[in-house]
């Protein structure tokens, strides 16, 4: 059985396969921004070739395929994507601007701050508290009506503690924006 990892980057798609014995094989193919699946399939073909099997045989013997991408991260950092709104736990909307030591010279108080990834006017606090188990301590009180949060954005992001255990809470937040 194989475990396969795929990372689609802006220039190359990197792939790795590990078999049950621990043998690891790597492959790389050019990324195809217009249709990422083309680069992924070419990479899978190359990975299978290096394993001396067909792509179909390799995939049939795969019990886990993990996919990641830096494309979305790069688009956000380069500010090339859609305008984004951010939902976060109430009282934490400015955390992304605090620069708690995350600068080249942490003691240089004159160094100008970088432009935040999401401007303050598109960051919204949600009054809700969850325990680590996902149990609701304070029910969600979503921001102003949908029209207000949609103004000036084409996409959204969420950040909150314990999201992994509260799928239904995320769905409720999505309805609010």
C-alpha positions as CSV (number, residue, x, y, z in Angstrom):
1,X,0.0,0.0,0.0
2,X,1.1,3.5,-0.7
3,X,0.7,6.8,1.0
4,X,1.0,9.7,-1.4
5,X,1.5,13.4,-0.7
6,X,0.9,16.1,-3.3
7,X,1.9,19.8,-3.0
8,X,0.8,22.1,-5.8
9,X,3.0,25.1,-5.9
10,X,3.1,28.1,-8.1
11,X,5.9,26.7,-10.3
12,X,6.1,23.0,-9.6
13,X,3.9,20.2,-8.2
14,X,5.8,18.0,-5.8
15,X,4.8,14.5,-5.0
16,X,6.0,11.8,-2.6
17,X,5.0,8.2,-2.2
18,X,5.9,5.9,0.7
19,X,5.2,2.2,0.7
20,X,4.6,-0.2,3.7
21,X,8.3,-0.9,4.0
22,X,9.2,2.8,4.3
23,X,10.6,3.1,0.8
24,X,10.1,6.7,-0.4
25,X,10.0,8.0,-3.9
26,X,9.8,11.6,-5.1
27,X,8.5,13.2,-8.3
28,X,8.0,16.7,-9.6
29,X,6.0,18.1,-12.5
30,X,5.4,21.7,-13.7
31,X,2.3,23.2,-12.1
32,X,-0.5,24.2,-14.4
33,X,-2.3,27.3,-13.0
34,X,-5.1,27.2,-15.5
35,X,-6.1,23.7,-14.4
36,X,-4.1,22.3,-11.4
37,X,-5.4,18.8,-12.1
38,X,-3.3,18.6,-15.2
39,X,0.0,19.1,-13.3
40,X,-1.2,16.7,-10.5
41,X,-2.0,14.0,-13.0
42,X,1.3,14.4,-14.8
43,X,3.1,14.2,-11.4
44,X,1.2,11.1,-10.5
45,X,2.2,9.6,-13.9
46,X,5.9,10.4,-13.1
47,X,5.6,9.0,-9.6
48,X,4.1,5.8,-10.9
49,X,6.9,5.5,-13.5
50,X,9.5,5.8,-10.8
51,X,7.7,3.1,-8.9
52,X,7.7,0.9,-12.0
53,X,3.9,0.6,-12.0
54,X,1.1,2.2,-14.0
55,X,-0.7,5.2,-12.5
56,X,-3.8,3.0,-12.2
57,X,-1.9,0.3,-10.4
58,X,-0.3,2.8,-8.0
59,X,-3.6,4.5,-7.2
60,X,-5.4,1.2,-6.7
61,X,-2.7,0.3,-4.1
62,X,-2.9,3.7,-2.4
63,X,-4.7,3.9,1.0
64,X,-4.1,7.6,1.6
65,X,-3.6,10.5,-0.7
66,X,-2.9,13.9,1.0
67,X,-3.1,17.1,-1.0
68,X,-1.9,20.5,-0.1
69,X,-1.2,23.7,-2.0
70,X,0.8,26.9,-1.5
71,X,-1.1,28.6,-4.3
72,X,-3.8,30.1,-2.1
73,X,-1.2,31.2,0.5
74,X,0.9,32.8,-2.2
75,X,-2.2,34.6,-3.7
76,X,-3.0,36.0,-0.3
77,X,0.6,37.1,0.5
78,X,1.0,38.6,-3.0
79,X,-2.5,40.1,-2.8
80,X,-3.4,38.7,-6.1
81,X,-6.6,36.9,-5.1
82,X,-10.1,38.1,-4.2
83,X,-10.8,40.6,-1.4
84,X,-11.2,38.7,1.8
85,X,-13.2,39.2,5.0
86,X,-12.1,37.6,8.2
87,X,-14.3,36.2,11.0
88,X,-12.5,35.7,14.2
89,X,-13.3,35.4,17.9
90,X,-14.6,38.6,19.3
91,X,-11.8,40.7,20.8
92,X,-9.1,39.2,18.5
93,X,-9.7,41.0,15.2
94,X,-6.5,43.1,15.6
95,X,-4.2,40.2,16.6
96,X,-2.9,39.9,13.0
97,X,-1.5,43.5,13.3
98,X,0.2,43.1,16.7
99,X,3.6,41.8,15.4
100,X,4.5,40.1,18.6
101,X,8.2,39.9,17.9
102,X,7.7,38.8,14.3
103,X,10.0,41.3,12.6
104,X,13.6,41.2,11.5
105,X,14.8,43.3,14.5
106,X,12.4,42.8,17.3
107,X,13.7,45.7,19.3
108,X,13.5,48.2,16.5
109,X,10.4,50.2,17.4
110,X,10.7,52.5,14.3
111,X,10.4,49.7,11.8
112,X,7.1,50.3,9.9
113,X,4.5,47.5,10.2
114,X,3.7,45.4,7.1
115,X,0.3,45.9,5.5
116,X,-2.2,43.5,7.2
117,X,-3.4,40.6,5.0
118,X,-7.0,41.6,5.8
119,X,-7.7,45.3,6.4
120,X,-9.4,46.2,9.7
121,X,-12.7,47.2,8.1
122,X,-13.1,43.7,6.7
123,X,-12.3,41.8,10.0
124,X,-15.3,40.9,12.2
125,X,-15.5,39.5,15.7
126,X,-18.0,36.7,16.6
127,X,-19.1,36.5,20.2
128,X,-18.9,32.8,20.8
129,X,-16.9,30.7,23.2
130,X,-16.3,27.0,22.9
131,X,-14.6,24.5,25.2
132,X,-11.8,22.4,23.7
133,X,-14.4,19.6,23.4
134,X,-16.5,21.8,21.2
135,X,-19.2,22.4,23.8
136,X,-20.7,25.9,23.4
137,X,-20.0,28.1,26.4
138,X,-21.4,31.3,24.8
139,X,-23.7,30.9,21.8
140,X,-22.7,32.7,18.6
141,X,-23.8,36.2,18.1
142,X,-22.9,36.9,14.5
143,X,-21.8,40.3,13.2
144,X,-24.2,42.7,11.5
145,X,-26.4,41.5,8.7
146,X,-25.0,39.7,5.8
147,X,-25.0,42.7,3.5
148,X,-22.6,44.6,5.8
149,X,-20.0,41.8,5.9
150,X,-20.2,41.2,2.2
151,X,-19.4,44.8,1.4
152,X,-16.0,45.0,-0.3
153,X,-15.1,41.3,-0.3
154,X,-15.4,38.4,-2.7
155,X,-14.1,35.8,-0.3
156,X,-13.9,35.0,3.4
157,X,-11.7,33.4,6.1
158,X,-12.4,32.2,9.6
159,X,-10.2,31.8,12.6
160,X,-11.3,30.7,16.0
161,X,-10.1,28.4,18.7
162,X,-11.3,24.7,18.7
163,X,-12.7,24.9,15.1
164,X,-11.7,21.3,14.5
165,X,-14.4,20.0,16.9
166,X,-17.2,22.4,15.9
167,X,-18.1,21.7,12.3
168,X,-21.8,22.8,12.8
169,X,-20.6,26.1,14.4
170,X,-18.6,26.8,11.3
171,X,-21.6,26.2,9.1
172,X,-23.6,28.7,11.2
173,X,-20.9,31.3,10.9
174,X,-20.9,30.8,7.1
175,X,-24.6,31.5,7.0
176,X,-23.9,34.8,8.7
177,X,-21.5,36.0,6.0
